[in-house]
Amino acid sequence: MSAAEILESSPENSFSTAKAAAFEERFVDTLNAGATCLMASVGHRTGLFDAMADGTPGTSAEIAAKAGLNERYVREWLGAMVASAIVDCDADTGTFQLPAEHAAYLIRAAAPNNLAVFAQYIGELGSVETDIVECFKNGSGVPYARFNRFHEIMAEDSGQSVLPALREHILPLVPDLIDRLEAGIRVLDLGCGRGIALSRMAAWYPNSSFAGYDLSAEAIAWATANAEEQGLDNLTFQVRDLGTFDQDAAEAAFDFVTTFDAVHDQGNPRAMVRGIHRSLAPGGVYLAQDINGSSHMHENCDHPIGPLLYTVSCMHCMTVSLAQEGGEGLGAMWGRQKAVEIFSEAGFGSVEVNELEHDIQNCYYVCRP
């Protein structure tokens, strides 16, 4: 049936022309917003936003020269930025200007408020769209190896959301933890990625020992090289499949265990959490940062970045879990209720759920045996 036939077959009182027109307008806005995200990602990665940060008007040639880029490409990128009302254009002088109010959310110096960092997810996830379409048909998953820059983007994301708050807001969620870190304890970070948070803690607290495990050999290689470059001899990294961590974890081996946005994309998250419980020494604490949302879909309708989080989940978090043998595929939006359930099932008798005022994206769980 054609669209006209389908509409004509609908009961007259069930179809609202005004509602249809409003949806058409909203979806056109969505198409433009998606395209803008791609161009914003290009502007971030090429340094174009940074080149325009001082607000000085410039021609496309001047901006290209300042950024060390090809003028023709810069000119077309500026067209997209002008059309999306991100960059101002003076038709009389042929110059372009990034308003200070926009630069405050687009340049690297704006961290932790640089929204262009998050725009990178759109292009990265789009690169596996065909793979995801096949997964819809066969129920399989897309492995970590198919994602070219996800660990890099995640490291930049965490560098804005987690690192600035780590010392003053996140670690203090556990009473006396900082005193213990300064005195010297054993710390493990699971699903550590490039180990940015772990490296920062190792530098701050030289009397403590730190270890990071992750499935990605590429991420662990980067983390190891970075630790060596910084001279962090109290920090080690290992490539580990955490799907059997409940069997592999050494008992009473660590005083403090962390996961930063890492539980929900594991193939066997329950085994990892059971292993964490097993690995804690007496008085040990587990701190988990994960996506702030409800386990009930209808309760996420008003989430400020709900569509983005569900998309990242479908096209990365859920699928990389399903790509592993027996993967559970929790997804990023597994939610507070499911998280508390899994932590409790693993043996944690106390699970505290914390939110930080500056962070709309994450919850922070403090778990004790």
N, C-alpha and C positions, 0 to 999 in steps of 0.2 A: 504493500500500500504506500501511496505517496503521502507526504506530510499533510497535504490538504485533505486527503481522504481520511487520514487518522483523526485530524482535528474535527472534520465534519461528522465523524462517527461518535465523537464525544458528546455526552449530554450537554445541552446548551448552558445549563447553570453551573457546570463544572469547569468551564474554561473562561479565564479572565484575560481579556485582551490587554488590560492595563498591566496585569502581573507579567504577561508574556513580554510586553515591551520593556518593562523594568528589568527583567532577566536578560533580555538581549543587550541592553545597555551595560548591565553589570558584567556580562561575559566579555563584551568588547573591551571593557576596562581591564578585565583579567588577562586577555591576550596582550594588551599593551604593557601591563605590569610584568608579565613573564618575559617579554622581549626586553624591557628595561632592565630586569635583573641580569640578563645575559650581558648587556652592554655595561652595566655597573660592575660586574665581575671583571670584564676586560679593563675597565678604567682603574680598578684596584690593582690587578695583576701587572699592568703595564706602568703603573705609577702616574697615570694621567691626572687623577684627582690630587695627588700630592704635588704635582707640578703646577697645579692651579690653586694651591692652598692659600697663597698670600693674597688672593683676590684681585691681582693685577690683570686688567683686560689685555687680551692678546689675540692676534690672528691665529688661524690654524697653523700657519708655518712657524710662528713664534712659539706656540705651545708645543708643537712637535719637536722643535729644536731643543726646547727646555727639557723635554722628557726623553730626548734621544730616540725619537720614533719617526716612522714614515709619515709624511704630511698627508698623503691621500687617505690613508686609513684613519688618521686623526680627524681629518675633516668630516669623514662619514660618521665617525663616532660622535663628534660634536653635534651632527645633525640629529642623532638619536637623543642626545642629552638635552638639546634645545626643545625637541618635540615632546619630551617627557617632563619639561619644566624643571629640570635639574640644573641646567646651565643657562645663563642669560645671554642673549645675543643683541648686539647693537648693529642694526642693518646699515646705518650711516657710515660707521667706521670699519665694519667687517670684523669686529672683535668679539671675543667671548669671555665671560666672567663666571666663576663659581662663587655664588653668594656665601658669605661667612656662615650664615645660618644653615646652609646645606653642607658646607665643608665640615661643620661640627659633627656630622654623622657619616662622613665619607672618606676622610683622610686617615692615614695611619696614626697620626698624632692624636686623633680623636678617641683612640682606644681608652676605655672599654666600650665606647659608644659607636664604634665604626660598623655601621650596618652593611657596608659593602663586603665585609668579610663573609656574611651570611649569604649574600647574593651568589657566591661561588658554588654553593650547593646545587643551584638549578642546572648549571651546565654540566657539573660532574655527574649528577643523577641522570640527566638526559643522555649521557654517553652509554648508559646500559639499558635504555628503554626497550630496545629490541629483545634483549635477553629477558627482561621482566615480562614482556608480552608472552614469550614462550613459557615462562614459569606459570603464568595464569592458565595456560593450557595443560601443563603437565605436573604442576605442583612442586617442581624442584626449586632450587635456589641459585643465586648468583654468588660465586665465591669472592672472598676478599681480593684475590689476585686480579679480578676484572676492573677494579676501581683504581684509576691512575693516581688521583690526588687526594683521596678521602682522608688519609692519615694527616696529610699536610694541612688540609682545611680544618680538620678537627683540632689539630695542635694550635692553629691560629684562633679558632673559636674558643678553646679552653684558655688560651692566653688572654682573652678578653673577659670571659665569664668567671673562670675559676681562679686563675693566678692572682688577679688584683685583690681578691677577697680571701685568699687562702690563709694568710698569716693572721689577719685581723678579725676575720669573721667565721671562717670555716673550721679551722683547727680549734679555736676556743669553744666550739660546740661541745667538745669533750673536756670536762673540767680537769685541770692539772696536766693536760696533755703536753702543753708547751714546756712546762718544767721538766717533765719526763724526757721529752725529746732533747732538751738541752743537757740533761744528765747523761743520756745515752740509753736508747732502747733499740729493738729490732723491728724494722718496718717493711711491709710488703705491699706493693701496688699491683693489682691484677688487671689485665686488659690495659696495660700502661700505655700502649701506643708508642709515641715518640718520647715518652717519659718526661714531659716538660714539668709537670707538677712535682714529680719525684726528684728531678734534678734540682729544682728550686729548694725543696726541703733538705736535700743532702748538703747543699751549700750553706743553708741557714744553721743546720744542726750537725756539725762535724763529729760530735761524740756518738751519734747514732749511726747504725748501719741500715742501708736501704737496698731492696731488691725489687726488680720489676719483671713481670712475666707477660708475654703477649704472643698470640698466634702468628702475627705477621713478622716474617724474617726481615722484610724491608724496614719496618718500623724499629725493630730491635737493633738492626745495624746502625740506623741513624742515631738512636738513643745512645748506643755504646760509644760511637765516635764523638758525640756531643759531650758525654761524660768524661771521656779521655781528654778532650780539648780543654775542658774546664778543670781538669786535675782532680776530679772527684773520686778519690780512692776508697770512699765509703759507700760506693754505689755500683751495683752489678745488674746486668740484664740477661734474661734467658728467653729463647723461643720455647714456648710451652703451649700445648693444647690443654685447655682448662676443662675440657669435657669429662676428664677422669680425675679432677683435682680432689674429689672426696676420697679417692684411693691413694693418690700420690702425695698429698700434703703431709708433711712431717708434723706430728703432734707437738703442741706447745712450743712451736718454733718462733712465733712472732708476738710482739706486744701490741702492735697496731697494724691493722690491715685496712687498705683503702681500695675502693673501686670508683673511678670517675667516669660516669656514663658508659659503663662496661657490662653490666649484668644482662640487660635485655637482649643483646645481640649474640650472646653465647649460644652454642649449639645445645648445651646441657646446663642451663643456668642454675638449676637446683643442685646439681653435683658440685658446681663451683662454690655455691654458698655453703653447702654442707662441708666442703673442704676448708672454707674460711673458718667455720666454727671449730673444726678439728684442729686447725693450725694455731689457734690463739692460746697463748700462755695464760696462766691464772692472772686475772685482773686485766686481761687484754680486751681491746675494743675494736670493733669494725665500723668504719665510716663509709657510707655509700652515697655518692652523688648520682642522681638519676633524674630523668625527665619528670617534671611536675605536671601531672594530669590525673584524671580519674580513670579507673578501669571500666567505667560505664560510658559508652560512646556519647550518649545524649547529654551527659554532663560536661562535655568538652566543646559544646557548640559556641560558647562565649569565650573560649580560650583565645588570647590575643594572637597566638601564632599556631593555632590548631591545624589549619590546612598544611602549613609548612611541616609541622612535626609528623603528621600522618603520612605525608609524601616521603619524607626522609625515611620513615619507618618502613613503608612498603618497598621503596627502591634501594634501601641499604640494610637497615637494622634487622628487619624480619627476614629478608631474603638471604643475608649472609649466614644467619642461623639455620635456615632451612637447607642451605647448601651443604651443611655438615651432616654426617650420618646420624639419623635420628633427631635432627634439630627440632627444638620445640617451637621456634618462631614466635617468641613473645612479642616482639616489636617494641618500638620506642614508647608507644602509648599504652604500655602494660598497666600503668597507673598505680597510685598509692595503695589501693586496696589489695591488688595482686602482689605488690612488693612486700607489704607487711605479712601477707599470707605465706609467701615463700621464705622470708627471713625467719618467721616463727616456726615453720615446718622444719627448718634446718637446725632448730634447737636454741635459737636466741629467745631468751625469756623476756627481754626488754628491747623494744623497738620504738625509738623516739623519732617522730617525723618533724623536721624543721624546715622552715622557709626563710629566706633572706630577703629583706626589703628591696634590694637592688636587682634581684634575680627572678624574673618571671618564668624562666625556663626550667628551673631545677628544684628538686627537693633534696634534703640532706638527712639521711637516716643514720642514727647512732644506735648500734646494736651491741648488746652485751649478752653473754651466755646466761 
